[in-house]
């Protein structure tokens, strides 16, 4: 679904030969952000194509995609994890271990930011402990005063 300014409709773009010039990109149909979010949440949008310029990052991404295609690390499937059988889940887990990712072109970036990714993702926010903090910085002072009070 896209909005070309006069009407809203579905357009099929030929992704085999993406637009290469700025004038071709500007002529592509557009979509309002609110409509995009609605369609994305209602599963009307099946695929998103991001057009970027050729640079070092794109080369890294392409090489990572080639690696993923060869090693079957990434999947564009939207299948739920519950639907996958046990063998497939184990294969995916082992294919994404640190040892198997050493051959990935983006491995150095993964290692650099390894502490950003948690070991396990919590299914809910931590419980509120009922304490609020306020920090007051005095102008020209190196010290601060912290007030704490229970709810």
C-alpha positions as CSV (number, residue, x, y, z in Angstrom):
1,X,0.0,0.0,0.0
2,X,1.4,3.3,-1.0
3,X,0.1,6.9,-1.3
4,X,1.2,8.7,-4.4
5,X,-0.4,12.0,-3.3
6,X,-3.7,11.5,-5.1
7,X,-4.8,8.0,-4.3
8,X,-3.9,5.1,-2.0
9,X,-3.3,1.8,-3.6
10,X,-1.1,-1.2,-3.9
11,X,2.0,-1.0,-6.2
12,X,4.3,-3.8,-7.3
13,X,7.9,-2.6,-7.8
14,X,10.4,-4.6,-9.8
15,X,13.1,-5.3,-7.2
16,X,15.3,-7.2,-9.7
17,X,16.4,-3.8,-11.2
18,X,16.1,-1.2,-8.3
19,X,16.2,2.5,-9.1
20,X,19.7,3.8,-9.4
21,X,19.4,7.5,-9.9
22,X,18.0,10.1,-7.6
23,X,15.3,11.1,-10.1
24,X,14.1,7.4,-10.2
25,X,14.0,7.2,-6.4
26,X,12.0,10.5,-6.1
27,X,9.4,9.1,-8.6
28,X,8.7,6.1,-6.4
29,X,5.3,6.1,-4.7
30,X,5.3,6.9,-1.0
31,X,3.3,6.0,2.1
32,X,2.3,8.1,5.0
33,X,3.9,7.0,8.3
34,X,0.6,6.5,10.1
35,X,-0.8,4.4,7.3
36,X,2.5,2.5,7.2
37,X,2.3,1.6,10.9
38,X,-1.4,0.6,10.6
39,X,-0.6,-1.6,7.6
40,X,2.5,-3.1,9.3
41,X,0.6,-4.0,12.4
42,X,-2.3,-5.6,10.4
43,X,0.1,-7.7,8.3
44,X,-0.9,-6.0,5.1
45,X,2.8,-5.2,4.4
46,X,4.6,-8.3,3.3
47,X,8.0,-7.0,2.4
48,X,10.0,-3.8,2.9
49,X,12.8,-2.7,0.6
50,X,15.4,-0.2,1.9
51,X,17.2,1.8,-0.8
52,X,20.7,2.9,0.2
53,X,23.8,4.2,-1.5
54,X,26.8,1.9,-2.1
55,X,29.3,2.3,0.6
56,X,31.4,0.3,3.1
57,X,28.4,-0.6,5.3
58,X,26.4,-1.9,2.4
59,X,29.3,-4.0,1.3
60,X,29.5,-5.5,4.9
61,X,25.7,-6.1,4.9
62,X,25.8,-7.8,1.6
63,X,28.7,-10.0,2.6
64,X,26.8,-10.9,5.8
65,X,23.8,-11.8,3.7
66,X,25.8,-14.0,1.4
67,X,27.3,-15.7,4.5
68,X,23.8,-16.1,5.9
69,X,22.5,-17.6,2.7
70,X,25.4,-20.0,2.5
71,X,25.2,-21.0,6.2
72,X,21.4,-20.7,6.6
73,X,22.0,-18.5,9.7
74,X,19.3,-15.9,9.0
75,X,15.8,-16.5,7.9
76,X,13.3,-14.2,6.4
77,X,10.5,-16.5,7.5
78,X,8.0,-15.2,9.9
79,X,7.3,-18.6,11.3
80,X,6.7,-18.7,15.0
81,X,9.4,-20.5,17.1
82,X,6.7,-22.8,18.6
83,X,5.9,-24.1,15.1
84,X,9.5,-25.1,14.4
85,X,10.4,-28.7,15.4
86,X,13.1,-29.4,18.0
87,X,15.8,-30.3,15.5
88,X,15.4,-27.0,13.5
89,X,15.6,-25.0,16.7
90,X,18.8,-26.7,17.8
91,X,20.3,-26.2,14.4
92,X,19.5,-22.5,14.5
93,X,20.9,-22.2,18.0
94,X,24.2,-23.9,17.1
95,X,24.5,-22.0,13.8
96,X,24.3,-18.7,15.8
97,X,26.8,-19.7,18.5
98,X,30.0,-17.6,18.9
99,X,32.1,-20.4,17.4
100,X,30.1,-20.6,14.2
101,X,29.9,-16.8,13.9
102,X,33.7,-16.5,13.7
103,X,33.5,-16.8,9.9
104,X,30.9,-14.1,9.7
105,X,32.2,-10.8,8.1
106,X,30.6,-8.8,10.9
107,X,32.1,-10.9,13.7
108,X,34.5,-8.1,14.9
109,X,31.5,-5.8,15.4
110,X,29.6,-8.5,17.2
111,X,32.5,-9.0,19.6
112,X,32.9,-5.3,20.1
113,X,29.2,-5.0,21.2
114,X,28.7,-8.4,22.8
115,X,27.8,-6.8,26.2
116,X,24.9,-4.9,24.6
117,X,23.0,-8.1,23.9
118,X,21.7,-9.9,27.0
119,X,22.1,-13.7,27.5
120,X,18.3,-14.0,27.9
121,X,15.6,-11.6,27.1
122,X,13.2,-10.9,30.0
123,X,9.6,-11.4,29.2
124,X,8.5,-8.5,31.3
125,X,9.9,-5.4,33.0
126,X,11.4,-5.7,36.4
127,X,9.1,-5.0,39.3
128,X,9.0,-1.4,40.6
129,X,10.8,-1.3,43.9
130,X,8.9,1.8,45.0
131,X,11.9,4.1,45.4
132,X,12.4,7.4,43.6
133,X,15.7,9.3,43.3
134,X,16.3,12.9,42.6
135,X,19.8,14.4,41.9
136,X,20.4,18.1,42.4
137,X,23.6,19.6,40.9
138,X,24.6,22.8,42.5
139,X,26.0,25.4,40.1
140,X,29.8,25.6,40.2
141,X,30.0,22.6,42.6
142,X,31.7,19.2,42.0
143,X,29.4,17.5,44.4
144,X,25.7,16.6,44.2
145,X,22.9,15.9,46.6
146,X,20.8,12.9,46.1
147,X,17.4,12.7,47.7
148,X,15.6,9.3,48.1
149,X,12.1,8.7,49.3
150,X,9.8,5.6,49.3
151,X,6.4,5.7,47.6
